[in-house]
C-alpha cells in the first residue's frame, strides 16, 4: 500500500467530475471559500457591531420601548 501516483489522482478526479459535474463542483468550491472567509472574519473579530453595543436600529427600538414603558407606568 504505497502512495498514489499522479495517474491515480487523475483517474479519481475524472471520476468525480463525471459523477458531480463541473457546475456542482464550482458551487461547492465557492461555498467552501465563503465559509472559510466568514470563519476567518469571525475569528479575527471583524464584526460590524461589537458585542455589547447596539446598532442604530436596535438603539432606536430600545429607546421607543423604554418611552412606551414609562407611559404605561404612569
C-alpha positions as CSV (number, residue, x, y, z in Angstrom):
1,X,0.0,0.0,0.0
2,X,2.3,2.7,-1.2
3,X,1.5,6.3,-2.1
4,X,-0.7,7.0,-5.1
5,X,0.9,8.2,-8.3
6,X,-0.3,11.2,-10.3
7,X,-2.2,8.8,-12.6
8,X,-4.2,7.5,-9.7
9,X,-5.2,11.0,-8.7
10,X,-6.1,12.0,-12.3
11,X,-8.4,9.0,-12.6
12,X,-10.1,9.8,-9.3
13,X,-10.5,13.4,-10.4
14,X,-12.0,12.3,-13.7
15,X,-14.5,10.0,-11.9
16,X,-15.5,12.8,-9.5
17,X,-16.0,15.2,-12.5
18,X,-18.2,12.6,-14.2
19,X,-20.3,12.0,-11.2
20,X,-20.8,15.5,-9.9
21,X,-20.2,17.7,-13.0
22,X,-18.3,20.9,-13.2
23,X,-21.1,23.2,-12.2
24,X,-21.8,21.5,-8.9
25,X,-18.1,21.3,-8.0
26,X,-17.8,25.0,-8.8
27,X,-20.7,25.8,-6.5
28,X,-19.2,23.6,-3.7
29,X,-15.8,25.4,-4.1
30,X,-17.5,28.8,-3.9
31,X,-19.5,27.9,-0.8
32,X,-16.4,26.5,0.8
33,X,-14.4,29.6,0.1
34,X,-17.2,31.8,1.5
35,X,-17.4,29.7,4.6
36,X,-13.6,29.9,5.2
37,X,-13.8,33.7,4.6
38,X,-16.6,34.1,7.2
39,X,-14.8,31.9,9.7
40,X,-11.6,34.0,9.4
41,X,-13.7,37.2,9.7
42,X,-15.4,35.8,12.9
43,X,-12.1,34.6,14.4
44,X,-10.4,37.9,13.6
45,X,-13.2,39.9,15.3
46,X,-14.0,41.9,12.3
47,X,-17.7,42.4,13.0
48,X,-19.9,45.3,12.2
49,X,-21.4,45.5,15.6
50,X,-19.3,44.9,18.7
51,X,-20.9,42.5,21.2
52,X,-22.4,44.7,23.9
53,X,-23.0,47.6,21.5
54,X,-26.4,48.2,20.0
55,X,-26.8,49.0,16.3
56,X,-28.6,52.2,15.3
57,X,-31.9,50.3,14.6
58,X,-31.7,48.3,17.9
59,X,-30.9,51.5,19.8
60,X,-33.9,53.3,18.4
61,X,-36.1,50.3,19.2
62,X,-34.9,50.2,22.7
63,X,-35.4,53.9,23.2
64,X,-39.0,53.7,21.9
65,X,-39.7,50.7,24.1
66,X,-38.4,52.5,27.2
67,X,-40.6,55.5,26.4
68,X,-43.6,53.3,26.0
69,X,-42.9,51.5,29.3
70,X,-42.6,54.9,31.0
71,X,-46.0,55.9,29.6
72,X,-47.6,52.7,30.8
73,X,-46.1,53.0,34.3
74,X,-47.7,56.5,34.8
